[in-house]
Amino acid sequence: MKGFIAFFEKEVRELVRTKRLLILLAVFVIVGIMDPAVAKLTPKLFELMADDLSEQGIVLGEVKVTALDSWTQFVKNMPMALIVLLIMFGGIYTSEYTKGTLIPLLTKGLSRSSVVLSKLAAMLLTWSAGLWLCYGITYFYSDWYWDNSAVNRLGFACFCWWLFGVLMICCIVFFSSFSGSGAQVLLGCGAVYFAMTMAGMYSKAKEYLPTRLCDSVPLYKGELVPSDYTAAAVITAAISAVLVLAALPLTHRRQV
């Protein structure tokens, strides 16, 4: 336990020292501001386009924007923030093996499990802080300009996004246990997402896939309820746990 705490503190200091934490939080802040900003500017953009469209015989009516439009932007922009996070953390394990920085620590008695779990904890902490910071900013401005009470299950929808992000971080842990570079880790994560997307083309499988957790708009509109996401949430949590448990023995067998 002491080894885990010590290495976790080292990881947090490294995130601060390299400014990765600052960069990632800045990305989430920007996305949080963009969500209501894009919704707010949408009527202005249509006004600017009105003359050009009228010449083509297209007449635009009044565009009414609500808090739902802002939260729809949240759903559209969150993948961008998650991708940036994955890119920043793609080499968090493999770089240690490449540089050989783990050798002195392991020879002093630090267990490989502590290394894996402490890096996992650091990534989860960053993802949680960034996501809920983005959510808070979007919530504040959406409520300021419109009224969030017209949108359903905001907190639960954000939790679903958090759980999906946990899965992708666990994918980093798993692929890092045997991959030789950060690029290979990212390719593995991309392959997992592609496989889930392809499987989602079958309507019967869609409600059980982790990607269901990213489909927040029907939840906002009240077309779906939290129980409709239960199966996907349970399966996502189970897969995440399996990936981490599988990564531990693979990491122990890996040569430093």
PASEBA-1860 file (N, C-alpha, C; in nm, 3 decimals):
! residues 256
1> MKGFIAFF> 0.083/-0.121/0.000/0.000/0.000/0.000/0.087/0.126/0.000 ~ 0.199/0.121/0.076/0.289/0.235/0.081/0.349/0.263/-0.057 ~ 0.381/0.151/-0.128/0.437/0.166/-0.262/0.337/0.231/-0.357 ~ 0.210/0.191/-0.346/0.106/0.249/-0.431/0.092/0.399/-0.405 ~ 0.086/0.437/-0.276/0.067/0.578/-0.240/0.186/0.662/-0.288 ~ 0.307/0.609/-0.266/0.427/0.683/-0.305/0.433/0.702/-0.456 ~ 0.401/0.597/-0.531/0.408/0.608/-0.677/0.294/0.693/-0.731 ~ 0.178/0.686/-0.666/0.066/0.770/-0.707/0.100/0.918/-0.689
9> EKEVRELV> 0.161/0.950/-0.576/0.202/1.089/-0.553/0.305/1.132/-0.656 ~ 0.394/1.041/-0.693/0.493/1.070/-0.797/0.425/1.097/-0.931 ~ 0.320/1.020/-0.963/0.248/1.039/-1.089/0.176/1.174/-1.092 ~ 0.116/1.211/-0.981/0.046/1.339/-0.974/0.145/1.454/-0.990 ~ 0.259/1.443/-0.921/0.362/1.547/-0.935/0.411/1.556/-1.078 ~ 0.422/1.441/-1.144/0.468/1.438/-1.283/0.365/1.505/-1.374 ~ 0.238/1.481/-1.348/0.133/1.545/-1.428/0.139/1.697/-1.413 ~ 0.165/1.743/-1.293/0.174/1.887/-1.268/0.301/1.944/-1.329
17> RTKRLLIL> 0.414/1.875/-1.310/0.543/1.925/-1.357/0.548/1.936/-1.509 ~ 0.494/1.836/-1.578/0.495/1.836/-1.724/0.382/1.919/-1.784 ~ 0.298/1.975/-1.697/0.184/2.059/-1.738/0.077/1.982/-1.815 ~ 0.085/1.849/-1.811/-0.020/1.770/-1.877/-0.155/1.790/-1.808 ~ -0.152/1.797/-1.677/-0.276/1.819/-1.603/-0.337/1.953/-1.638 ~ -0.253/2.056/-1.645/-0.301/2.190/-1.679/-0.359/2.193/-1.820 ~ -0.291/2.129/-1.914/-0.337/2.127/-2.053/-0.471/2.055/-2.064 ~ -0.481/1.940/-1.999/-0.604/1.862/-2.008/-0.722/1.935/-1.943
25> LAVFVIVG> -0.698/1.996/-1.827/-0.806/2.071/-1.763/-0.846/2.191/-1.847 ~ -0.748/2.253/-1.915/-0.779/2.366/-2.003/-0.868/2.321/-2.120 ~ -0.841/2.201/-2.172/-0.923/2.146/-2.280/-1.067/2.128/-2.234 ~ -1.083/2.073/-2.114/-1.219/2.052/-2.061/-1.290/2.184/-2.034 ~ -1.216/2.283/-1.989/-1.276/2.416/-1.966/-1.322/2.475/-2.099 ~ -1.239/2.464/-2.202/-1.275/2.518/-2.333/-1.399/2.448/-2.388 ~ -1.403/2.316/-2.374/-1.521/2.241/-2.421/-1.644/2.282/-2.343 ~ -1.629/2.301/-2.211/-1.743/2.342/-2.130/-1.797/2.478/-2.170
33> IMDPAVAK> -1.709/2.569/-2.212/-1.752/2.701/-2.257/-1.812/2.693/-2.397 ~ -1.755/2.606/-2.481/-1.802/2.592/-2.618/-1.946/2.543/-2.626 ~ -1.984/2.453/-2.535/-2.117/2.392/-2.543/-2.228/2.497/-2.547 ~ -2.239/2.585/-2.446/-2.344/2.687/-2.452/-2.314/2.797/-2.553 ~ -2.184/2.823/-2.579/-2.149/2.930/-2.672/-2.196/2.897/-2.814 ~ -2.173/2.773/-2.857/-2.216/2.732/-2.991/-2.368/2.739/-3.002 ~ -2.437/2.692/-2.896/-2.584/2.697/-2.897/-2.633/2.842/-2.903 ~ -2.568/2.929/-2.826/-2.608/3.070/-2.820/-2.586/3.139/-2.954
41> LTPKLFEL> -2.479/3.102/-3.024/-2.445/3.169/-3.150/-2.518/3.111/-3.271 ~ -2.584/2.997/-3.254/-2.650/2.933/-3.367/-2.751/3.024/-3.437 ~ -2.841/3.094/-3.366/-2.934/3.185/-3.436/-2.862/3.294/-3.513 ~ -2.752/3.348/-3.459/-2.675/3.451/-3.528/-2.616/3.398/-3.658 ~ -2.568/3.273/-3.653/-2.510/3.213/-3.773/-2.617/3.195/-3.881 ~ -2.736/3.153/-3.839/-2.845/3.137/-3.936/-2.887/3.271/-3.994 ~ -2.882/3.376/-3.913/-2.915/3.510/-3.963/-2.816/3.555/-4.070 ~ -2.688/3.526/-4.047/-2.585/3.562/-4.144/-2.601/3.484/-4.274
49> MADDLSEQ> -2.652/3.363/-4.263/-2.669/3.278/-4.381/-2.803/3.299/-4.451 ~ -2.892/3.373/-4.388/-3.029/3.385/-4.438/-3.035/3.441/-4.580 ~ -2.957/3.546/-4.608/-2.962/3.609/-4.740/-2.914/3.513/-4.848 ~ -2.804/3.444/-4.822/-2.751/3.348/-4.921/-2.848/3.234/-4.944 ~ -2.910/3.188/-4.837/-3.004/3.077/-4.850/-3.132/3.120/-4.922 ~ -3.175/3.245/-4.897/-3.297/3.294/-4.963/-3.278/3.303/-5.113 ~ -3.156/3.333/-5.157/-3.129/3.338/-5.301/-3.142/3.199/-5.364 ~ -3.125/3.098/-5.283/-3.139/2.960/-5.332/-3.281/2.907/-5.309
57> GIVLGEVK> -3.368/2.993/-5.263/-3.508/2.954/-5.242/-3.534/2.889/-5.109 ~ -3.438/2.900/-5.015/-3.455/2.841/-4.882/-3.485/2.953/-4.783 ~ -3.600/2.944/-4.720/-3.641/3.045/-4.624/-3.634/2.986/-4.483 ~ -3.557/3.051/-4.399/-3.541/3.004/-4.262/-3.641/3.073/-4.170 ~ -3.704/2.995/-4.084/-3.792/3.053/-3.984/-3.712/3.094/-3.862 ~ -3.780/3.133/-3.758/-3.713/3.173/-3.635/-3.648/3.052/-3.568 ~ -3.523/3.067/-3.534/-3.448/2.959/-3.468/-3.453/2.982/-3.317 ~ -3.515/2.891/-3.247/-3.526/2.903/-3.102/-3.429/2.807/-3.035
65> VTALDSWT> -3.344/2.861/-2.951/-3.243/2.780/-2.883/-3.283/2.762/-2.737 ~ -3.264/2.640/-2.686/-3.294/2.609/-2.546/-3.172/2.542/-2.482 ~ -3.185/2.511/-2.355/-3.076/2.442/-2.284/-3.046/2.306/-2.347 ~ -3.147/2.246/-2.409/-3.125/2.115/-2.473/-3.019/2.126/-2.583 ~ -3.018/2.237/-2.655/-2.918/2.256/-2.761/-2.778/2.264/-2.701 ~ -2.766/2.328/-2.587/-2.636/2.337/-2.521/-2.588/2.199/-2.477 ~ -2.677/2.119/-2.419/-2.637/1.986/-2.373/-2.617/1.890/-2.490 ~ -2.683/1.917/-2.602/-2.655/1.838/-2.722/-2.513/1.864/-2.771
73> QFVKNMPM> -2.469/1.989/-2.758/-2.330/2.023/-2.791/-2.234/1.953/-2.694 ~ -2.274/1.938/-2.570/-2.193/1.866/-2.472/-2.167/1.724/-2.521 ~ -2.271/1.660/-2.571/-2.258/1.523/-2.623/-2.167/1.520/-2.746 ~ -2.178/1.620/-2.831/-2.098/1.624/-2.953/-1.952/1.656/-2.926 ~ -1.926/1.739/-2.825/-1.789/1.784/-2.800/-1.712/1.697/-2.703 ~ -1.781/1.621/-2.620/-1.712/1.540/-2.520/-1.617/1.437/-2.582 ~ -1.652/1.372/-2.694/-1.555/1.280/-2.755/-1.422/1.347/-2.788 ~ -1.425/1.473/-2.828/-1.302/1.544/-2.859/-1.214/1.555/-2.735
81> ALIVLLIM> -1.273/1.590/-2.621/-1.197/1.602/-2.497/-1.142/1.466/-2.454 ~ -1.223/1.361/-2.471/-1.179/1.226/-2.433/-1.064/1.180/-2.522 ~ -1.070/1.213/-2.650/-0.961/1.176/-2.742/-0.831/1.244/-2.701 ~ -0.839/1.371/-2.667/-0.719/1.444/-2.622/-0.661/1.377/-2.498 ~ -0.747/1.338/-2.404/-0.701/1.272/-2.283/-0.632/1.140/-2.317 ~ -0.689/1.062/-2.408/-0.630/0.933/-2.446/-0.495/0.953/-2.513 ~ -0.485/1.055/-2.597/-0.358/1.083/-2.664/-0.251/1.121/-2.561 ~ -0.290/1.203/-2.465/-0.195/1.248/-2.363/-0.148/1.133/-2.275
89> FGGIYTSE> -0.235/1.034/-2.253/-0.201/0.923/-2.164/-0.164/0.795/-2.238 ~ -0.166/0.797/-2.370/-0.139/0.676/-2.446/-0.004/0.613/-2.415 ~ 0.095/0.695/-2.386/0.229/0.644/-2.359/0.269/0.648/-2.213 ~ 0.173/0.658/-2.123/0.204/0.675/-1.980/0.276/0.553/-1.924 ~ 0.250/0.434/-1.980/0.319/0.313/-1.935/0.440/0.282/-2.024 ~ 0.417/0.284/-2.154/0.522/0.240/-2.247/0.647/0.328/-2.239 ~ 0.630/0.455/-2.209/0.747/0.544/-2.198/0.836/0.502/-2.081 ~ 0.775/0.451/-1.974/0.852/0.404/-1.859/0.939/0.285/-1.898
97> YTKGTLIP> 0.883/0.195/-1.979/0.960/0.079/-2.024/1.070/0.119/-2.122 ~ 1.036/0.212/-2.211/1.134/0.255/-2.312/1.253/0.325/-2.248 ~ 1.227/0.412/-2.151/1.334/0.488/-2.087/1.405/0.410/-1.977 ~ 1.343/0.301/-1.932/1.403/0.222/-1.826/1.395/0.285/-1.688 ~ 1.304/0.378/-1.670/1.295/0.450/-1.543/1.234/0.365/-1.431 ~ 1.172/0.251/-1.467/1.112/0.166/-1.365/1.214/0.075/-1.297 ~ 1.326/0.050/-1.364/1.423/-0.047/-1.312/1.470/-0.012/-1.170 ~ 1.514/0.113/-1.144/1.559/0.145/-1.007/1.449/0.127/-0.903
105> LLTKGLSR> 1.326/0.160/-0.941/1.215/0.150/-0.846/1.179/0.005/-0.817 ~ 1.180/-0.078/-0.922/1.146/-0.219/-0.904/1.253/-0.293/-0.823 ~ 1.377/-0.256/-0.845/1.486/-0.320/-0.770/1.482/-0.282/-0.622 ~ 1.417/-0.171/-0.591/1.404/-0.128/-0.451/1.280/-0.187/-0.383 ~ 1.207/-0.270/-0.456/1.095/-0.340/-0.395/0.957/-0.295/-0.437 ~ 0.947/-0.195/-0.524/0.815/-0.150/-0.570/0.754/-0.258/-0.658 ~ 0.632/-0.297/-0.628/0.566/-0.402/-0.707/0.511/-0.345/-0.837 ~ 0.506/-0.429/-0.937/0.452/-0.386/-1.066/0.302/-0.356/-1.055
113> SSVVLSKL> 0.235/-0.426/-0.968/0.092/-0.399/-0.948/0.071/-0.257/-0.897 ~ 0.160/-0.210/-0.809/0.149/-0.073/-0.758/0.169/0.027/-0.869 ~ 0.261/-0.005/-0.961/0.285/0.084/-1.075/0.160/0.095/-1.160 ~ 0.102/-0.020/-1.193/-0.017/-0.023/-1.280/-0.134/0.050/-1.214 ~ -0.161/0.018/-1.089/-0.278/0.074/-1.022/-0.261/0.222/-0.991 ~ -0.138/0.265/-0.960/-0.118/0.407/-0.932/-0.134/0.491/-1.058 ~ -0.085/0.441/-1.171/-0.103/0.514/-1.297/-0.250/0.515/-1.337 ~ -0.320/0.404/-1.313/-0.464/0.398/-1.338/-0.536/0.501/-1.253
121> AAMLLTWS> -0.501/0.509/-1.126/-0.566/0.605/-1.035/-0.541/0.748/-1.078 ~ -0.418/0.778/-1.125/-0.386/0.914/-1.170/-0.468/0.951/-1.293 ~ -0.484/0.856/-1.385/-0.563/0.883/-1.505/-0.711/0.901/-1.471 ~ -0.761/0.817/-1.381/-0.902/0.829/-1.341/-0.928/0.961/-1.269 ~ -0.833/1.003/-1.188/-0.847/1.130/-1.117/-0.853/1.246/-1.216 ~ -0.765/1.243/-1.314/-0.763/1.350/-1.415/-0.891/1.351/-1.497 ~ -0.935/1.234/-1.541/-1.059/1.223/-1.619/-1.179/1.271/-1.538 ~ -1.188/1.230/-1.413/-1.301/1.270/-1.329/-1.303/1.420/-1.308
129> AGLWLCYG> -1.187/1.478/-1.275/-1.180/1.622/-1.252/-1.215/1.700/-1.378 ~ -1.162/1.656/-1.492/-1.188/1.726/-1.618/-1.333/1.717/-1.661 ~ -1.389/1.597/-1.654/-1.528/1.577/-1.698/-1.625/1.658/-1.613 ~ -1.613/1.650/-1.482/-1.708/1.718/-1.395/-1.686/1.869/-1.396 ~ -1.563/1.913/-1.425/-1.538/2.056/-1.444/-1.610/2.104/-1.570 ~ -1.599/2.028/-1.676/-1.668/2.062/-1.801/-1.819/2.062/-1.780 ~ -1.868/1.962/-1.710/-2.011/1.952/-1.680/-2.058/2.074/-1.600 ~ -1.979/2.112/-1.499/-2.017/2.226/-1.416/-2.024/2.356/-1.494
137> ITYFYSDW> -1.929/2.378/-1.583/-1.928/2.500/-1.664/-2.048/2.502/-1.758 ~ -2.072/2.389/-1.825/-2.187/2.380/-1.915/-2.317/2.400/-1.839 ~ -2.326/2.340/-1.722/-2.448/2.352/-1.641/-2.472/2.498/-1.602 ~ -2.367/2.567/-1.556/-2.381/2.705/-1.511/-2.430/2.795/-1.624 ~ -2.364/2.791/-1.739/-2.399/2.882/-1.848/-2.533/2.843/-1.913 ~ -2.561/2.713/-1.919/-2.690/2.671/-1.975/-2.805/2.718/-1.888 ~ -2.784/2.714/-1.758/-2.888/2.761/-1.666/-2.896/2.914/-1.666 ~ -2.783/2.979/-1.689/-2.778/3.125/-1.692/-2.856/3.178/-1.812
145> YWDNSAVN> -2.833/3.119/-1.930/-2.897/3.167/-2.052/-3.037/3.111/-2.072 ~ -3.060/2.989/-2.027/-3.190/2.925/-2.051/-3.242/2.870/-1.918 ~ -3.276/2.742/-1.917/-3.327/2.682/-1.794/-3.300/2.532/-1.800 ~ -3.211/2.485/-1.714/-3.175/2.343/-1.715/-3.287/2.251/-1.671 ~ -3.387/2.307/-1.606/-3.497/2.222/-1.558/-3.574/2.159/-1.673 ~ -3.556/2.214/-1.794/-3.626/2.158/-1.911/-3.553/2.036/-1.967 ~ -3.433/2.007/-1.915/-3.354/1.893/-1.963/-3.349/1.788/-1.852 ~ -3.372/1.663/-1.888/-3.383/1.555/-1.791/-3.249/1.487/-1.763
153> RLGFACFC> -3.232/1.438/-1.643/-3.126/1.345/-1.603/-2.985/1.391/-1.639 ~ -2.954/1.516/-1.615/-2.822/1.569/-1.652/-2.709/1.498/-1.576 ~ -2.726/1.483/-1.445/-2.622/1.420/-1.365/-2.600/1.276/-1.404 ~ -2.706/1.201/-1.428/-2.693/1.061/-1.467/-2.626/1.048/-1.604 ~ -2.661/1.136/-1.696/-2.600/1.133/-1.828/-2.449/1.157/-1.819 ~ -2.410/1.250/-1.732/-2.267/1.277/-1.713/-2.198/1.157/-1.650 ~ -2.264/1.090/-1.557/-2.208/0.968/-1.498/-2.185/0.862/-1.605 ~ -2.278/0.850/-1.698/-2.261/0.753/-1.807/-2.137/0.784/-1.890
161> WWLFGVLM> -2.116/0.913/-1.918/-1.996/0.953/-1.991/-1.871/0.920/-1.909 ~ -1.878/0.943/-1.778/-1.764/0.913/-1.691/-1.730/0.764/-1.698 ~ -1.832/0.681/-1.692/-1.810/0.536/-1.694/-1.752/0.491/-1.827 ~ -1.797/0.552/-1.935/-1.740/0.518/-2.067/-1.593/0.558/-2.073 ~ -1.561/0.675/-2.018/-1.422/0.718/-2.014/-1.336/0.624/-1.930 ~ -1.392/0.572/-1.820/-1.321/0.475/-1.738/-1.285/0.352/-1.821 ~ -1.379/0.307/-1.903/-1.352/0.192/-1.989/-1.236/0.219/-2.082 ~ -1.233/0.335/-2.146/-1.126/0.367/-2.241/-0.992/0.379/-2.169
169> ICCIVFFS> -0.992/0.429/-2.046/-0.868/0.437/-1.968/-0.820/0.296/-1.931 ~ -0.913/0.208/-1.899/-0.877/0.069/-1.870/-0.822/0.000/-1.995 ~ -0.869/0.042/-2.111/-0.812/-0.009/-2.236/-0.665/0.031/-2.248 ~ -0.634/0.155/-2.207/-0.495/0.199/-2.207/-0.411/0.109/-2.116 ~ -0.464/0.079/-1.997/-0.393/-0.007/-1.902/-0.368/-0.144/-1.964 ~ -0.470/-0.201/-2.027/-0.457/-0.335/-2.084/-0.357/-0.339/-2.199 ~ -0.373/-0.251/-2.296/-0.285/-0.255/-2.412/-0.142/-0.214/-2.378 ~ -0.127/-0.134/-2.275/0.008/-0.094/-2.232/0.085/-0.209/-2.170
177> SFSGSGAQ> 0.014/-0.312/-2.125/0.081/-0.424/-2.058/0.163/-0.509/-2.154 ~ 0.139/-0.494/-2.285/0.219/-0.572/-2.380/0.259/-0.494/-2.505 ~ 0.211/-0.371/-2.521/0.245/-0.291/-2.639/0.382/-0.225/-2.621 ~ 0.445/-0.195/-2.736/0.578/-0.137/-2.732/0.583/0.013/-2.743 ~ 0.469/0.075/-2.775/0.469/0.221/-2.790/0.330/0.276/-2.762 ~ 0.326/0.407/-2.740/0.198/0.472/-2.716/0.108/0.466/-2.837 ~ 0.167/0.468/-2.956/0.087/0.460/-3.080/0.014/0.326/-3.088 ~ 0.079/0.218/-3.048/0.015/0.088/-3.049/-0.100/0.082/-2.948
185> VLLGCGAV> -0.079/0.146/-2.834/-0.185/0.152/-2.732/-0.307/0.225/-2.787 ~ -0.284/0.338/-2.853/-0.394/0.416/-2.909/-0.464/0.339/-3.020 ~ -0.389/0.265/-3.100/-0.450/0.183/-3.205/-0.539/0.076/-3.143 ~ -0.494/0.019/-3.033/-0.575/-0.081/-2.963/-0.704/-0.021/-2.910 ~ -0.694/0.097/-2.850/-0.814/0.166/-2.800/-0.909/0.199/-2.914 ~ -0.851/0.245/-3.026/-0.933/0.278/-3.142/-1.002/0.155/-3.198 ~ -0.933/0.041/-3.197/-0.992/-0.084/-3.246/-1.110/-0.127/-3.160 ~ -1.095/-0.109/-3.028/-1.204/-0.144/-2.936/-1.327/-0.057/-2.964
193> YFAMTMAG> -1.304/0.073/-2.981/-1.416/0.163/-3.008/-1.481/0.131/-3.142 ~ -1.398/0.100/-3.243/-1.451/0.066/-3.376/-1.536/-0.061/-3.368 ~ -1.489/-0.160/-3.293/-1.564/-0.285/-3.279/-1.698/-0.259/-3.211 ~ -1.699/-0.173/-3.108/-1.825/-0.142/-3.040/-1.920/-0.067/-3.133 ~ -1.865/0.022/-3.215/-1.948/0.098/-3.309/-2.010/0.006/-3.413 ~ -1.930/-0.087/-3.464/-1.982/-0.181/-3.564/-2.088/-0.272/-3.503 ~ -2.064/-0.318/-3.381/-2.162/-0.403/-3.314/-2.291/-0.326/-3.287 ~ -2.278/-0.195/-3.267/-2.395/-0.112/-3.240/-2.488/-0.096/-3.358
201> MYSKAKEY> -2.443/-0.139/-3.476/-2.528/-0.133/-3.595/-2.643/-0.233/-3.585 ~ -2.627/-0.332/-3.498/-2.736/-0.429/-3.476/-2.821/-0.379/-3.360 ~ -2.944/-0.350/-3.387/-3.031/-0.286/-3.289/-3.046/-0.367/-3.160 ~ -3.043/-0.502/-3.170/-3.061/-0.584/-3.052/-2.940/-0.577/-2.958 ~ -2.823/-0.547/-3.014/-2.702/-0.542/-2.932/-2.676/-0.403/-2.876 ~ -2.738/-0.302/-2.934/-2.706/-0.163/-2.902/-2.723/-0.131/-2.755 ~ -2.830/-0.180/-2.692/-2.858/-0.142/-2.554/-2.763/-0.208/-2.455 ~ -2.682/-0.305/-2.500/-2.588/-0.372/-2.411/-2.445/-0.322/-2.429
209> LPTRLCDS> -2.420/-0.239/-2.527/-2.285/-0.194/-2.557/-2.247/-0.071/-2.477 ~ -2.117/-0.056/-2.443/-2.072/0.063/-2.371/-2.102/0.193/-2.444 ~ -2.105/0.189/-2.577/-2.132/0.311/-2.654/-2.273/0.364/-2.627 ~ -2.360/0.280/-2.573/-2.495/0.325/-2.536/-2.487/0.437/-2.433 ~ -2.383/0.435/-2.350/-2.368/0.535/-2.245/-2.343/0.674/-2.301 ~ -2.296/0.682/-2.425/-2.268/0.812/-2.488/-2.391/0.870/-2.556 ~ -2.497/0.793/-2.563/-2.620/0.838/-2.631/-2.709/0.909/-2.530 ~ -2.673/1.034/-2.499/-2.739/1.106/-2.390/-2.863/1.184/-2.432
217> VPLYKGEL> -2.873/1.219/-2.559/-2.982/1.308/-2.603/-3.119/1.249/-2.575 ~ -3.146/1.119/-2.604/-3.277/1.063/-2.570/-3.306/1.070/-2.420 ~ -3.200/1.062/-2.340/-3.216/1.073/-2.195/-3.254/1.216/-2.157 ~ -3.189/1.314/-2.222/-3.221/1.455/-2.198/-3.367/1.485/-2.232 ~ -3.414/1.426/-2.341/-3.549/1.453/-2.389/-3.656/1.377/-2.312 ~ -3.616/1.284/-2.230/-3.712/1.204/-2.157/-3.764/1.086/-2.235 ~ -3.702/1.058/-2.351/-3.743/0.944/-2.432/-3.693/0.813/-2.372 ~ -3.583/0.820/-2.297/-3.528/0.704/-2.226/-3.512/0.739/-2.079
225> VPSDYTAA> -3.507/0.638/-1.995/-3.488/0.657/-1.851/-3.361/0.585/-1.809 ~ -3.308/0.614/-1.689/-3.182/0.551/-1.646/-3.182/0.399/-1.654 ~ -3.295/0.336/-1.628/-3.299/0.189/-1.633/-3.267/0.136/-1.773 ~ -3.289/0.217/-1.876/-3.257/0.175/-2.012/-3.106/0.166/-2.035 ~ -3.028/0.223/-1.944/-2.882/0.222/-1.956/-2.816/0.125/-1.858 ~ -2.898/0.056/-1.777/-2.843/-0.030/-1.673/-2.756/-0.142/-1.730 ~ -2.807/-0.210/-1.831/-2.732/-0.323/-1.889/-2.597/-0.277/-1.944 ~ -2.598/-0.166/-2.016/-2.473/-0.113/-2.073/-2.377/-0.071/-1.963
233> AVITAAIS> -2.429/-0.011/-1.856/-2.343/0.034/-1.746/-2.278/-0.083/-1.674 ~ -2.356/-0.187/-1.648/-2.303/-0.306/-1.580/-2.197/-0.375/-1.665 ~ -2.225/-0.390/-1.793/-2.130/-0.455/-1.884/-2.003/-0.371/-1.897 ~ -2.018/-0.239/-1.904/-1.901/-0.150/-1.913/-1.813/-0.163/-1.790 ~ -1.874/-0.163/-1.673/-1.799/-0.177/-1.548/-1.729/-0.312/-1.542 ~ -1.798/-0.417/-1.585/-1.740/-0.551/-1.583/-1.621/-0.562/-1.678 ~ -1.636/-0.508/-1.799/-1.526/-0.512/-1.896/-1.406/-0.434/-1.844 ~ -1.432/-0.319/-1.783/-1.324/-0.236/-1.728/-1.245/-0.314/-1.623
241> AVLVLAAL> -1.317/-0.382/-1.534/-1.251/-0.460/-1.430/-1.170/-0.575/-1.489 ~ -1.226/-0.643/-1.588/-1.156/-0.755/-1.653/-1.028/-0.707/-1.721 ~ -1.034/-0.593/-1.787/-0.917/-0.539/-1.855/-0.803/-0.512/-1.757 ~ -0.836/-0.452/-1.643/-0.733/-0.422/-1.542/-0.679/-0.550/-1.481 ~ -0.767/-0.645/-1.448/-0.724/-0.771/-1.390/-0.637/-0.851/-1.488 ~ -0.668/-0.842/-1.617/-0.588/-0.911/-1.717/-0.453/-0.844/-1.737 ~ -0.450/-0.711/-1.718/-0.325/-0.636/-1.738/-0.223/-0.667/-1.631 ~ -0.266/-0.698/-1.508/-0.173/-0.719/-1.398/-0.077/-0.836/-1.423
249> PLTHRRQV> -0.127/-0.957/-1.455/-0.032/-1.067/-1.481/0.051/-1.045/-1.607 ~ -0.007/-0.979/-1.708/0.069/-0.951/-1.829/0.186/-0.856/-1.799 ~ 0.160/-0.759/-1.712/0.266/-0.664/-1.675/0.375/-0.733/-1.594 ~ 0.336/-0.829/-1.510/0.434/-0.901/-1.429/0.526/-0.986/-1.517 ~ 0.473/-1.037/-1.627/0.555/-1.121/-1.715/0.637/-1.041/-1.814 ~ 0.609/-0.913/-1.823/0.681/-0.830/-1.920/0.822/-0.796/-1.871 ~ 0.918/-0.805/-1.962/1.056/-0.772/-1.926/1.076/-0.621/-1.928 ~ 1.143/-0.569/-1.827/1.170/-0.426/-1.818/1.298/-0.394/-1.894
END
